[in-house]
Amino acid sequence: MKKAPLYSRSRRPAAELPEAVAPAGATVAAPPRRRRLVDWAGRHERRLWIAALLLLGALAWFARPGPANAPLTFEQIDHLVRKSIEEKPLPSAVSRAYEKVLPSVVRVVGLMNPEDDGSDKPADKVPEKAPEKPAPEKAPESKGPAGAKDPRSAAKAPPRDPFHPKDAPKESSREAAREARPMERGVGTGVVIVDNGTILTNLHVVLGAHRIRVTFADGLESDARLVSVMPEHDLAVLRALKIPDDLHAATMRSTGDLAPGDHVAAIGFPFGIGPSASSGIVSGLKREFRSPEGERVLTNLIQFDAAANPGNSGGPLVTMEGEVVGIVTAILNPTKQRVFVGIGFAVPIENAASGAGLPPF
């Protein structure tokens, strides 16, 4: 009788097949999962190779480089830059520095006259125009000896009336009174260094004042008291009695890496106008300045050429990042006039901060 052929799922050669055959009725264990996977891959080897080649082709298609862009010409770059600036102009470095330090800048007024209430009204009330007085009638001249005059003509002339249009000075008394009031004040600038209302300014701004008034950036006015003074640096520390709710203290920076040529800006109230900003560069370091009266010599100063005038005293000298590196304190003018001619001086912020009790940088 012809035997039926036996088939096996194994791909091994016939020599490796077990010689013994399990008896009829015996349970045969299932092959391991790995062995089944190998058997399946062997049966579908061609299909797997085709799928792998298709996958590699798809990856190569999607990873192919795109068409190379031609480099931009100088004209194209210039056009794009101009268009961007026209759509949204960039603020200048000085403008950014000004905006950053402005919330910390205050106007400082030292009231020297006890009658001064801090307002800008004229000191005295001057009438607009006095009524004209009728001219005295002339007495008839008596004819006496030749060359003789009537004794009545030697009578004293009426006193000059300063309010009469004919006798009034060229400059009106009202303007003179208005100009006299600021001369009785010390007007300067200050900068908030601690958000509790601690302010740095120049000593000569508040020296001799019976009352000190400060005006913050938001318009709030407050009296301030003198906390301490540093005559060797012409500096004074004030404390405002009232402060804004959102008061910001200025950011201070060490002058250790400050060098001639660095750009700086002076912020303050020159001649009481402001806040105003002027820009320049650091002209020199470790300078010395003697006051016009020769009473005080200031040393280790920062020299700068940003415009500064009376009223800038006590204001911050800041970098283009808006960080305070000095306190404006003096200007040099060989003609002894109190106007700026190109040289200003500032006290390094290290000296000012140490006098205010702040930790060193």
C-alpha positions as CSV (number, residue, x, y, z in Angstrom):
1,M,0.0,0.0,0.0
2,K,1.3,3.5,-1.0
3,K,2.0,5.8,2.0
4,A,0.6,9.3,2.0
5,P,3.4,12.0,2.1
6,L,3.9,13.9,5.3
7,Y,4.3,17.8,5.2
8,S,5.9,20.0,7.8
9,R,5.8,23.8,8.3
10,S,9.5,23.8,9.1
11,R,11.9,25.1,6.4
12,R,14.8,23.0,7.8
13,P,16.4,20.3,5.7
14,A,15.1,16.9,6.0
15,A,18.2,15.7,7.8
16,E,17.4,18.0,10.7
17,L,13.9,16.7,11.2
18,P,13.4,14.5,14.2
19,E,13.5,10.8,13.5
20,A,10.8,9.8,16.0
21,V,7.2,10.5,15.2
22,A,4.8,11.2,18.0
23,P,2.5,8.3,18.6
24,A,-1.1,8.7,17.5
25,G,-3.3,10.6,19.9
26,A,-0.4,12.5,21.5
27,T,-0.7,16.3,21.9
28,V,1.9,18.3,19.9
29,A,3.2,21.6,21.5
30,A,2.7,24.8,19.4
31,P,6.0,26.3,18.1
32,P,7.4,29.4,19.8
33,R,6.2,32.9,18.5
34,R,9.6,33.7,17.2
35,R,9.7,30.5,15.2
36,R,6.3,31.2,13.8
37,L,7.4,34.7,12.7
38,V,10.5,33.3,11.0
39,D,8.4,30.8,9.2
40,W,6.0,33.5,8.1
41,A,8.8,35.7,6.8
42,G,10.2,32.8,4.9
43,R,7.0,32.2,3.1
44,H,6.5,35.9,2.2
45,E,10.1,36.9,1.6
46,R,9.5,38.3,-1.9
47,R,6.6,40.5,-0.8
48,L,8.6,41.9,2.1
49,W,11.5,42.9,-0.2
50,I,9.1,44.7,-2.5
51,A,7.4,46.6,0.4
52,A,10.9,47.6,1.8
53,L,11.9,48.9,-1.7
54,L,8.7,50.9,-2.0
55,L,9.2,52.4,1.5
56,L,12.7,53.5,0.7
57,G,11.6,55.1,-2.5
58,A,8.9,57.1,-0.7
59,L,11.3,58.4,1.9
60,A,13.8,59.4,-0.8
61,W,11.0,61.2,-2.7
62,F,9.9,63.3,0.3
63,A,13.5,64.0,1.5
64,R,14.6,65.3,-1.9
65,P,16.0,68.9,-1.7
66,G,13.8,71.7,-3.1
67,P,14.8,74.0,-5.9
68,A,17.8,76.2,-4.8
69,N,16.7,79.9,-4.1
70,A,18.7,82.5,-5.9
71,P,20.7,84.8,-3.4
72,L,19.1,88.2,-2.8
73,T,20.7,91.1,-4.5
74,F,21.8,94.3,-2.6
75,E,18.9,96.2,-4.2
76,Q,16.4,93.6,-3.0
77,I,17.8,93.7,0.6
78,D,17.7,97.5,0.6
79,H,14.1,97.5,-0.6
80,L,13.0,95.1,2.1
81,V,14.8,97.0,4.9
82,R,13.2,100.3,3.8
83,K,9.8,98.7,3.6
84,S,10.1,97.3,7.1
85,I,11.2,100.6,8.5
86,E,8.4,102.5,6.8
87,E,5.8,100.0,8.2
88,K,7.2,100.1,11.7
89,P,10.0,102.5,12.5
90,L,12.3,101.4,15.3
91,P,12.7,103.7,18.3
92,S,16.1,105.2,18.9
93,A,18.4,103.9,21.6
94,V,18.1,107.2,23.5
95,S,14.3,107.0,23.3
96,R,14.3,103.5,24.8
97,A,16.6,104.6,27.6
98,Y,14.5,107.7,28.3
99,E,11.3,105.6,28.5
100,K,12.9,103.1,30.9
101,V,14.2,105.7,33.4
102,L,11.4,108.3,33.1
103,P,9.2,106.7,35.9
104,S,12.0,107.2,38.3
105,V,12.8,110.9,37.5
106,V,11.4,113.6,39.8
107,R,11.5,117.4,39.8
108,V,13.0,118.8,43.0
109,V,12.4,122.3,44.3
110,G,14.0,123.8,47.3
111,L,11.8,126.6,48.7
112,M,14.1,129.2,50.2
113,N,11.6,131.9,51.1
114,P,9.1,131.1,53.9
115,E,6.4,133.0,51.9
116,D,6.9,130.8,48.9
117,D,4.1,128.2,48.7
118,G,5.6,126.3,45.8
119,S,3.3,127.8,43.1
120,D,4.5,129.6,40.1
121,K,2.4,132.7,40.7
122,P,4.1,136.2,40.8
123,A,5.5,137.2,44.1
124,D,3.6,140.5,44.3
125,K,0.4,141.7,42.7
126,V,1.1,144.5,40.3
127,P,-1.8,146.6,39.0
128,E,-2.2,146.5,35.2
129,K,-2.2,150.4,34.8
130,A,-2.5,153.3,37.2
131,P,-4.9,156.2,36.3
132,E,-3.1,159.1,34.7
133,K,-2.7,162.2,36.8
134,P,-3.7,165.6,35.4
135,A,-0.8,167.8,34.6
136,P,-0.4,170.8,36.9
137,E,-1.4,174.2,35.4
138,K,1.4,176.5,34.5
139,A,1.6,179.8,36.4
140,P,2.1,182.9,34.3
141,E,5.7,184.0,34.1
142,S,6.5,187.3,35.7
143,K,8.8,189.5,33.8
144,G,11.5,190.8,36.0
145,P,15.1,191.8,35.4
146,A,16.7,190.2,32.3
147,G,17.7,186.6,32.9
148,A,15.7,186.3,36.1
149,K,13.2,183.5,36.5
150,D,10.0,183.3,38.4
151,P,10.8,181.8,41.9
152,R,7.6,179.8,41.7
153,S,9.1,177.8,38.7
154,A,11.8,176.5,41.0
155,A,9.3,174.5,43.0
156,K,9.9,170.7,43.2
157,A,8.6,168.6,40.3
158,P,6.0,165.9,41.2
159,P,7.6,162.5,42.2
160,R,8.0,159.9,39.4
161,D,5.1,157.4,39.3
162,P,6.6,154.0,38.4
163,F,3.1,152.8,37.3
164,H,2.6,155.7,34.9
165,P,3.2,154.6,31.2
166,K,5.6,157.5,30.8
167,D,7.6,156.7,33.9
168,A,7.4,152.9,33.8
169,P,10.7,151.0,33.2
170,K,11.2,149.2,29.9
171,E,10.7,145.8,31.5
172,S,7.3,145.6,33.1
173,S,7.1,145.2,36.9
174,R,4.9,142.1,36.5
175,E,7.6,140.2,34.5
176,A,10.2,141.3,36.9
177,A,8.2,139.9,39.8
178,R,7.6,136.7,38.0
179,E,11.3,136.3,37.3
180,A,12.3,137.1,40.9
181,R,10.4,134.2,42.4
182,P,12.4,131.4,40.7
183,M,15.6,133.0,41.7
184,E,14.6,132.4,45.3
185,R,14.4,128.7,44.7
186,G,16.7,125.8,44.1
187,V,15.3,123.9,41.1
188,G,16.8,120.6,40.1
189,T,16.2,117.0,39.4
190,G,16.2,113.8,41.4
191,V,16.1,110.0,40.7
192,V,14.3,107.4,42.8
193,I,16.7,104.7,43.9
194,V,14.4,102.8,46.3
195,D,10.7,102.4,45.7
196,N,9.8,103.6,49.3
197,G,10.4,107.2,48.1
198,T,14.2,107.5,48.6
199,I,15.5,110.0,46.1
200,L,19.1,111.1,45.2
201,T,19.7,114.7,44.2
202,N,22.5,117.3,44.4
203,L,23.1,119.0,47.8
204,H,23.3,122.5,46.3
205,V,19.7,122.1,45.0
206,V,18.3,121.8,48.5
207,L,21.0,123.5,50.6
208,G,19.4,126.2,52.8
209,A,15.8,125.3,51.8
210,H,13.2,125.6,54.6
211,R,11.0,123.2,52.6
212,I,11.5,120.7,49.8
213,R,8.9,119.8,47.2
214,V,9.2,116.9,44.7
215,T,7.0,116.1,41.7
216,F,6.8,112.5,40.4
217,A,6.5,111.4,36.8
218,D,2.7,110.9,37.2
219,G,2.2,114.4,38.5
220,L,1.9,113.6,42.2
221,E,3.5,116.4,44.4
222,S,4.8,115.7,47.8
223,D,6.9,117.3,50.5
224,A,10.2,115.6,51.2
225,R,12.6,115.5,54.1
226,L,16.4,115.5,54.1
227,V,17.7,112.1,55.2
228,S,21.4,112.5,54.7
229,V,24.0,114.6,52.9
230,M,27.4,113.8,51.3
231,P,29.1,117.2,50.9
232,E,32.3,115.6,49.5
233,H,30.2,114.4,46.5
234,D,27.6,117.3,46.5
235,L,24.8,114.8,47.0
236,A,21.7,114.6,49.2
237,V,19.3,111.8,50.0
238,L,15.6,112.7,50.3
239,R,12.6,110.8,51.4
240,A,9.2,111.7,50.0
241,L,6.3,111.9,52.4
242,K,3.8,110.7,49.8
243,I,4.6,108.3,46.9
244,P,2.6,107.0,43.9
245,D,1.2,103.5,44.1
246,D,3.2,102.2,41.2
247,L,6.5,104.0,42.0
248,H,9.5,102.4,40.2
249,A,13.1,102.7,41.3
250,A,15.8,103.2,38.7
251,T,18.1,100.4,37.8
252,M,21.7,101.2,38.7
253,R,24.8,99.9,37.0
254,S,28.4,99.8,38.0
255,T,30.8,102.1,36.2
256,G,33.6,99.5,36.3
257,D,33.2,98.8,32.6
258,L,32.4,102.4,31.5
259,A,34.8,103.8,29.0
260,P,35.3,107.0,27.0
261,G,33.1,106.9,23.9
262,D,30.2,105.0,25.5
263,H,26.9,106.6,24.7
264,V,25.0,108.2,27.6
265,A,21.9,110.4,28.1
266,A,21.2,113.1,30.7
267,I,17.6,113.3,31.9
268,G,16.4,116.3,33.9
269,F,14.7,119.7,34.1
270,P,17.0,122.2,32.6
271,F,15.9,125.7,33.6
272,G,12.8,124.0,35.1
273,I,11.7,122.6,31.7
274,G,11.1,118.9,31.4
275,P,11.6,116.2,31.8
276,S,14.1,116.6,29.0
277,A,16.6,114.3,27.5
278,S,19.9,115.0,25.8
279,S,22.4,112.5,24.5
280,G,26.2,112.4,24.1
281,I,29.2,110.2,25.0
282,V,31.4,109.7,28.0
283,S,34.4,112.1,27.4
284,G,36.6,111.0,30.3
285,L,36.8,109.4,33.7
286,K,38.3,110.3,37.1
287,R,38.0,114.0,36.4
288,E,38.3,116.8,39.0
289,F,36.1,119.9,39.3
290,R,36.4,123.0,41.5
291,S,33.2,125.0,42.1
292,P,33.3,128.6,40.7
293,E,33.4,129.9,44.3
294,G,36.4,127.6,45.0
295,E,34.7,126.3,48.1
296,R,34.6,122.6,47.1
297,V,36.6,120.3,44.9
298,L,34.9,117.2,43.5
299,T,37.0,114.2,42.4
300,N,36.5,110.9,40.5
301,L,33.9,112.4,38.2
302,I,32.5,111.2,34.9
303,Q,33.0,113.7,32.2
304,F,30.3,113.7,29.4
305,D,29.2,116.0,26.6
306,A,25.4,115.5,26.7
307,A,23.8,119.0,27.1
308,A,23.2,119.9,30.8
309,N,22.2,123.2,32.3
310,P,21.0,124.6,35.6
311,G,18.1,122.3,36.6
312,N,19.7,119.1,35.4
313,S,21.6,119.0,38.7
314,G,20.8,115.8,40.5
315,G,19.4,114.1,37.5
316,P,20.5,110.6,36.3
317,L,23.2,110.0,33.7
318,V,22.1,106.7,32.0
319,T,23.4,104.2,29.5
320,M,21.5,103.3,26.4
321,E,19.9,100.4,28.4
322,G,18.4,103.0,30.7
323,E,20.7,102.1,33.7
324,V,21.9,104.9,35.9
325,V,25.7,105.2,36.0
326,G,26.0,108.7,37.6
327,I,24.3,111.8,39.1
328,V,24.7,115.0,37.0
329,T,26.3,117.5,39.3
330,A,28.2,120.3,37.5
331,I,29.1,121.9,34.2
332,L,32.3,123.6,33.2
333,N,32.3,127.0,31.6
334,P,35.5,129.1,31.4
335,T,33.4,132.3,31.0
336,K,31.9,131.7,34.5
337,Q,28.4,131.8,32.9
338,R,26.0,129.1,34.1
339,V,25.3,127.6,30.6
340,F,26.5,124.5,28.9
341,V,29.5,124.7,26.5
342,G,30.2,121.0,26.1
343,I,31.6,119.7,29.3
344,G,29.5,118.2,32.1
345,F,30.4,116.2,35.2
346,A,28.5,113.4,37.0
347,V,29.2,111.6,40.3
348,P,29.6,107.9,39.8
349,I,26.6,106.0,41.1
350,E,28.8,103.9,43.4
351,N,29.6,106.9,45.5
352,A,25.9,108.0,45.5
353,A,24.5,104.6,46.4
354,S,27.0,104.0,49.2
355,G,25.9,107.3,50.8
356,A,22.3,106.2,50.6
357,G,23.1,103.0,52.4
358,L,22.7,100.7,49.5
359,P,25.0,97.7,49.1
360,P,28.0,98.1,46.8
361,F,27.9,96.6,43.3
